[in-house]
Amino acid sequence: MENGDERQIIELLAKPETQRKAFEMVVRLYSEQLYWQVRRIVLTHEDADDVMQNTFIKAWNHLDTFRNASKLSTWLYRIAINESLDFVRRHKTMVTVSTDDEEAGIANMLMADRYFDGDETEAQLQEAIASLPEVQRTVFNLRYYGNMKYSEISKILSTTEGALKASYHIAVKKISSYFTNHD
């Protein structure tokens, strides 16, 4: 989205008479990219749908808190990531990976998910990512899949670029190690 388009949507969001229509535009514009970021954190389609619904409800209910200090997309990502992490914390068993218990593995769960369109290698990658600590997992997903710059991730996660680079580097090493140890 171009900056001019975003400014126009923000202006429409600020007016009570155009707010609902502008928010519908926001949902249409950002749903897919937010969905995939959420999906990589919570893993299943159904859970991602629930988190997305909560994300947009929270965004709608807190439109008045958007200060235009960051991009609208950054604000939405922050809400979506926080909602995803809250969901994972509430459902801790979803991301507990037991590499010894093949039956309970995330790779097997994903391969059984009718909405999962990856192959077994992608499922194993998701299992490796899920085994990462929360911060490393989030940074890896935003950087690797979201192709985000560290400066933008820094705004979303409210941390320094240096800390993000270190987290990403460690995450990549752990994922590489995961594949080396599971061959």
N, C-alpha and C positions, 0 to 999 in steps of 0.2 A: 504494500500500500504506500502510496506517495504521501509525503508530509502534508501537502495541501488537502488531500482527501481526509486524513486523520484530523486535521484542524477543523475541517467542515463538519465531520461527525461529532467532534467535541462541542462545537458550537450548537449543534442540533440537540445534543444530550443536555445541554445547559438550559434549554427552553422547555418548560412543562408541556407546551402544545406539540412539540416535535420529539420529545424524549422517547416515547415508546417506539416510534418508527425508527429513530436513530439507533436504539438499542437492538432492534431486530436486525439492522444492518451490521452491527457489531457482532452479533451472534453468527450471522451468515459469513462474515469475513474471517472470523477467528476460530470458529468451531473445529475445523479439520486440523489445523496445526496444533491447537491446544489439546485436542483429543489424543493425538499421537504422543505428545509429551506426557500426558496423564497416563495413557495406556502403558507406556514403558515403565512407569513407576508402580502402578497397581496391577499390571499384567493382563487382566481379563477384560473382555469387552463389556460385560455387564457392570463390573465395578467402575470401569472408565466412564460409562454412561452415567452412573450415579454421581461420580465425582464431578463430571461436566455439568450436570444439572445443578449441583450444589455451588459450583463455581459461578455459573451465570446468575443464580439466585442471589448469591453474596454480592456479585458485582452490581446487580440491579439495586439491591437494598443499600449499597454503599456508594452509589454514584456521586453523592454529595461530598464524599471524602476524596474523590479524584482531584488532585491539585494541579494537574497539567505540568507538574515538575518533571515527569518522565513521560515516555511515550505511552499511549493507551495500551499498546500490546505488552509493554513491560509490566504495567499495572495488572493486566489480565493474567499474564504468566505468573506473576507473584501470587495472585489469588489461587490459580490452578495448582501451582506447585505446593503451596501451603495446604490446600484442601487434599491433595494427593498424599502428602506426608502425614497429615492428620488421619486420613483413612488407613494408611499402612500402620500407623501406631495403634489405631483402634483394632485392627485385624492383624496383629503381629504374626500370626501363624502363616499368613500368606507369603511372607518373605523369609521365613525361617527355612533355610536350605540345609537339608541333611544329605551330604554327598554320598553317604553310605547307603541311604535308603532310596534306591532307584524308583520304587513305586510312588514315593511322595515327591519326587523331583519336579521342579518347575518345568523342565523340558517336556516331561511326560504330560503334565497338565496342559501346556500350550499346544502340544501336538493333538490333544483331544478336544481343544477348543475349536468349534466350527468357524469362528471368526478369525482364527490365526491363519495367516496366509504364507508363513515362512516355511523353510525346510528344517530338517533336524539340526543343522549347524546353527541356524538363527535361533532355534529353541535353546540350544546349549549356550549360545552367547547370552541369551536372556537369563538363563540360570546362573551363568558366571556373573553377570551384572547384578542380579538379585542377591548374590552372596557378598557384595560390597557393603561397607557401612553406608548409612543413609546419605551423608554429604557427598561421598565419592560417587555413589550411584547417581545422585541428582546431577552433579557436575558433569559426569560422563554422558548421561543422556542428553543434557542440554547442549553440550559441545559436539558430541559425536553425531547424534541424530538430528538435533535442532540446528546444527551448524552455526551456533551463536558465537559471537565474539565474547571474549572474557569480560570486556567492559559492560556488555549488556547483562551477562550472567551475574556480574558483581552487583548490579542494580537490583536484579530479581532476588538474589539471595542475601543482599546486604553484607557483603564481605569484600575483601581485597582481591585484586586480580592475581597477586602473588600467591595467596592462599588457594585460589581456584586452580592456578597452573600446577601447584604442588599436588592438589587433590586429583586432578586429571591424570597427571603423570603416574602417581601411585596406583590409580584405578586401572590404567592401561597395563602396568606391570602385573597387577594381580590377575587381570583377565588373561593375559598371555600365559601366566603361570598356571591358571586354571586349565587352559587347553593343553599345555605341556604335560600336566599331571593326569589328564583324563584321556590320553591317547591310547 
